[in-house]
């Protein structure tokens, strides 16, 4: 499998990135703070405001290193893109299928089947691993409801019904999400999802994890030559990376939510690593972001067996493999898009 | 007659195609390319062989590097690593030189002679281009292998020429359809730099529909 390379996270707000030979150099007040060879990097995530030199942007683009700019709170701003990768025939096929509600639903259905299946098993796992700590009856009840939705998803052939079922499944899942949190309950609790802005610690963590996941998914899609803005479940809306959102569906629970839960349960993230703003918004502070990012990197290196290909690979490559499988379906190598199933 | 320039394929694709039709399609149709050790080493070697400023005379032989060649009939374009022009009464005149010259194409390869004839096919296609461009007949050329440091003669037999033509026809057909063929996975997949883009397992007719159904079935409680 493709080699999993490192992501460089630049968190010092007033740092500036430049190119020196084959290295990316992090400058602070014109003083060199760090230097990394470009060929060891897969992506650079820059959280700050000073930016990077055009020479570095060009070098990243031509070597396939995704260079993303985010605000210091992790809101995505921009990405340095080079020549478009891959082949126009593949993208046109993507657009053709995306134009047809029927064809879109064939693919979208599998994204959602993957999502509901994986989320259901997150609940099932909790009843197995922590039977003494969680309300097993309640989790089992909701998991059963999700299984029921799965059986309705299989024959579903229109996008509106699909979205309705997905919404119902999400309600059952988030209804018991708080049960999964087992540590520091007075600081980490989940009532419902708040995004704009996140209004408690757990929502702040979820939002941040989804941003990181979105970045990984977008990079995966672009690297196999797909257009991350043209989706199947998520329809076209200017400025929205619809296909990225589509691909994220099957990973939200199993990749991002589980990551957040284990950060809390393993006490890798602490209440003092958050700060609350006047408007009620809650954000990770510098220390918190550092803790999350290093855990994210570590998680990406953990190995799993891919359920469809039956091959061992690091978690970090799973979005890439799924993007590749999607492109193979669009090309006609496969009879359907095989979602990533986790148990 | 023949193909328009727009339809020209890269001559170097012949050896990809001879190695694996799917590999060729991934590179030339899908525009996916991944370097590995073999390809990087190959590039270093060719940088020298292709330096077109290095035209020299040695022992009365004119040595040209990186000559661009093409053929409308075959619909290909590419470059020869080295073409030697030997002075010979049965040769052809060339622009800017006196006398008659017999062209002998030489292709440089990293590694050693291989069992399959991909290298010979590529060399033969180069010769067929040169024949059209110079209006002459080229009976043979050489393959030079980096590991053995020896050149090996290749005779451009009618059979070899037929194989070149047939392959190119098939390549043009696939390219026109934009189709990436499935190919039986083999040992040579392990040496291929595109293994992770190709996912050879997918050529074994894995059914994603069955895979999804299997997982949904477990859910019937």
Interface residues (C-beta under 8 A of the other chain):
Chain A: X1 X2 X85 X86 X87 X89 X90 X110 X113 X117 X120 X144 X147 X150 X151 X154 X224 X225 X307 X308 X309 X310 X311 X324 X325 X328 X329 X331 X332 X333 X334 X335 X336 X337 X338 X339 X341
Chain B: X29 X30 X31 X32 X34 X178 X179 X180 X182 X196 X197 X199 X201 X202 X203 X206 X207 X208 X209 X211 X212 X213 X215 X216 X219 X220 X221
